Amino acid sequence: MHAVIIIILILAVLLVIFTLQNSMDITINVFFWEIKEAPLALVLIGCIVIGYILALIYLYPRIWKLKKENKKLAKLNSKLEGQHVPGQVETKIPDNDADDSFFDG
């Protein structure tokens, strides 16, 4: 727990240093809008946050699908483990197709 707090504090200090080094004002033109005197650090941090949010929105359905599949497989796994009897020797099902070959007449 203490390591997480230390990492957060280090990242906060680095963010303050980044903000102080990039404190100049810039003008942003987006289509018909013009934003004057926007701090460069704020624009960069905003773009990173917006990119993260867009990536999360794009990937969320896939993550949701994988979590659902994981739950289904975990339920199947627990069901199969409940059916397994310890000490029982598993028998192999004979593979009849192994002897059949395309070239055997």
MODELLER restraints for C-alpha pairs under 7 A, 6 or more apart:
rsr = mdl.restraints
at = mdl.atoms
rsr.add(forms.Gaussian(group=physical.xy_distance, feature=features.Distance(at['CA:19:A'], at['CA:41:A']), mean=5.29, stdev=0.5))
rsr.add(forms.Gaussian(group=physical.xy_distance, feature=features.Distance(at['CA:22:A'], at['CA:40:A']), mean=5.91, stdev=0.5))
rsr.add(forms.Gaussian(group=physical.xy_distance, feature=features.Distance(at['CA:22:A'], at['CA:41:A']), mean=5.39, stdev=0.5))
rsr.add(forms.Gaussian(group=physical.xy_distance, feature=features.Distance(at['CA:23:A'], at['CA:39:A']), mean=5.87, stdev=0.5))
rsr.add(forms.Gaussian(group=physical.xy_distance, feature=features.Distance(at['CA:23:A'], at['CA:40:A']), mean=6.14, stdev=0.5))
rsr.add(forms.Gaussian(group=physical.xy_distance, feature=features.Distance(at['CA:23:A'], at['CA:41:A']), mean=6.29, stdev=0.5))
rsr.add(forms.Gaussian(group=physical.xy_distance, feature=features.Distance(at['CA:24:A'], at['CA:39:A']), mean=5.88, stdev=0.5))
rsr.add(forms.Gaussian(group=physical.xy_distance, feature=features.Distance(at['CA:24:A'], at['CA:40:A']), mean=5.99, stdev=0.5))
rsr.add(forms.Gaussian(group=physical.xy_distance, feature=features.Distance(at['CA:25:A'], at['CA:37:A']), mean=4.73, stdev=0.5))
rsr.add(forms.Gaussian(group=physical.xy_distance, feature=features.Distance(at['CA:25:A'], at['CA:38:A']), mean=5.18, stdev=0.5))
rsr.add(forms.Gaussian(group=physical.xy_distance, feature=features.Distance(at['CA:25:A'], at['CA:39:A']), mean=4.54, stdev=0.5))
rsr.add(forms.Gaussian(group=physical.xy_distance, feature=features.Distance(at['CA:25:A'], at['CA:40:A']), mean=5.89, stdev=0.5))
rsr.add(forms.Gaussian(group=physical.xy_distance, feature=features.Distance(at['CA:26:A'], at['CA:36:A']), mean=6.60, stdev=0.5))
rsr.add(forms.Gaussian(group=physical.xy_distance, feature=features.Distance(at['CA:26:A'], at['CA:37:A']), mean=5.14, stdev=0.5))
rsr.add(forms.Gaussian(group=physical.xy_distance, feature=features.Distance(at['CA:26:A'], at['CA:38:A']), mean=5.29, stdev=0.5))
rsr.add(forms.Gaussian(group=physical.xy_distance, feature=features.Distance(at['CA:26:A'], at['CA:39:A']), mean=6.25, stdev=0.5))
rsr.add(forms.Gaussian(group=physical.xy_distance, feature=features.Distance(at['CA:26:A'], at['CA:40:A']), mean=6.16, stdev=0.5))
rsr.add(forms.Gaussian(group=physical.xy_distance, feature=features.Distance(at['CA:27:A'], at['CA:34:A']), mean=6.99, stdev=0.5))
rsr.add(forms.Gaussian(group=physical.xy_distance, feature=features.Distance(at['CA:27:A'], at['CA:35:A']), mean=5.61, stdev=0.5))
rsr.add(forms.Gaussian(group=physical.xy_distance, feature=features.Distance(at['CA:27:A'], at['CA:36:A']), mean=4.47, stdev=0.5))
rsr.add(forms.Gaussian(group=physical.xy_distance, feature=features.Distance(at['CA:27:A'], at['CA:37:A']), mean=5.56, stdev=0.5))
rsr.add(forms.Gaussian(group=physical.xy_distance, feature=features.Distance(at['CA:27:A'], at['CA:38:A']), mean=6.23, stdev=0.5))
rsr.add(forms.Gaussian(group=physical.xy_distance, feature=features.Distance(at['CA:28:A'], at['CA:34:A']), mean=5.70, stdev=0.5))
rsr.add(forms.Gaussian(group=physical.xy_distance, feature=features.Distance(at['CA:28:A'], at['CA:35:A']), mean=5.02, stdev=0.5))
rsr.add(forms.Gaussian(group=physical.xy_distance, feature=features.Distance(at['CA:28:A'], at['CA:36:A']), mean=6.49, stdev=0.5))
rsr.add(forms.Gaussian(group=physical.xy_distance, feature=features.Distance(at['CA:29:A'], at['CA:35:A']), mean=6.41, stdev=0.5))
